[in-house]
Amino acid sequence: MGLDDVDWDLLALLQTDASLSNLALAERTGISPPTALRRVRRLYEAGLIMRTVALLDEDRLSALQGHGLSALAEVSLDRQGAEHLDAFERRAVLESAVHQCWRVTPGPDFMLVLRVRDMPAYQALAERLFTQDANVRNVRTFFSIKRAKFVTSLPLDAPRADRAPQ
């Protein structure tokens, strides 16, 4: 699927504020509202837009609930064959407390972003995910005391018609 400047502009606008109406998108991109709707649908169908969600403020939500613990975990496996990596990954992504699961190199095999209610919930997760798996060699968990930056937008270095190829 080829994208033109309007498609790139729509992607940039939507990843900043997905609640924009078709009318607002049309006004900001210089196209008609029906065209904006058609193009956005096409971006969804192409899989470039995965879903539309509301981002909650983790700190405010924790204050209202009276709890919340975020952590980053480095996980190293004893055996790194594809079947072993795939098996651990399958188990990790099934855990609701695992918000992100990254295979990384060099160093540990996985980096996990975790969100649990409290330390007892972390302990239960660690027992299920790390202790019961005989292939987990080492886990280093870092508990967050402050999140200084969090963004969801991706950089869009779009090939623009007004830019000459280098």
C-alpha positions, 0 to 999 in steps of 0.5 A: 500500500502506497501512502501519500502526504495526506495519509501521513498527515492523517496518521500523525494527527490520529496518533496525537489525538484519535478522538478527532472527528472526520470533519476535524481531520478533513479541515486539518488535511485539506480534504473532504470529510467523506474522503477523510473517513474513507482514507482512515478506514483504509489505514485501519484495513491495511493494519497501519492503525491497530486500534483506538484506545483511551490512555489512562494516567497511571499515577492518578489511577494509582492514587485513586485506587490506593495501589499500583506498582510498575516494574521492568524485568530482565529475564535470561533463559538457560536455553535460547533455542527458538522453541525455548524463547517462543515458549517463554514468550507465549507464557509471558504474553498470557499474563495480564500483568505483563504490559510489554514483552520484548525479545532483546539482545545482547544481554538478557533474552527478554525485557518485560514491562510489568504492572501489578497491584502491590508486592504480594501480586508481584511475588505471585507473578514471579512464582508463576512466570519465573520460578516455575519455569525451569528454563529461567536462569536469571531475573533482575527486576527494577521497580519504578519510583517515577516515570519521567516520560511516556509517549505512544506516538511513533516518529513518522519520517514519511517520504514527502513529495516536497522532499527530494530523494537523497 
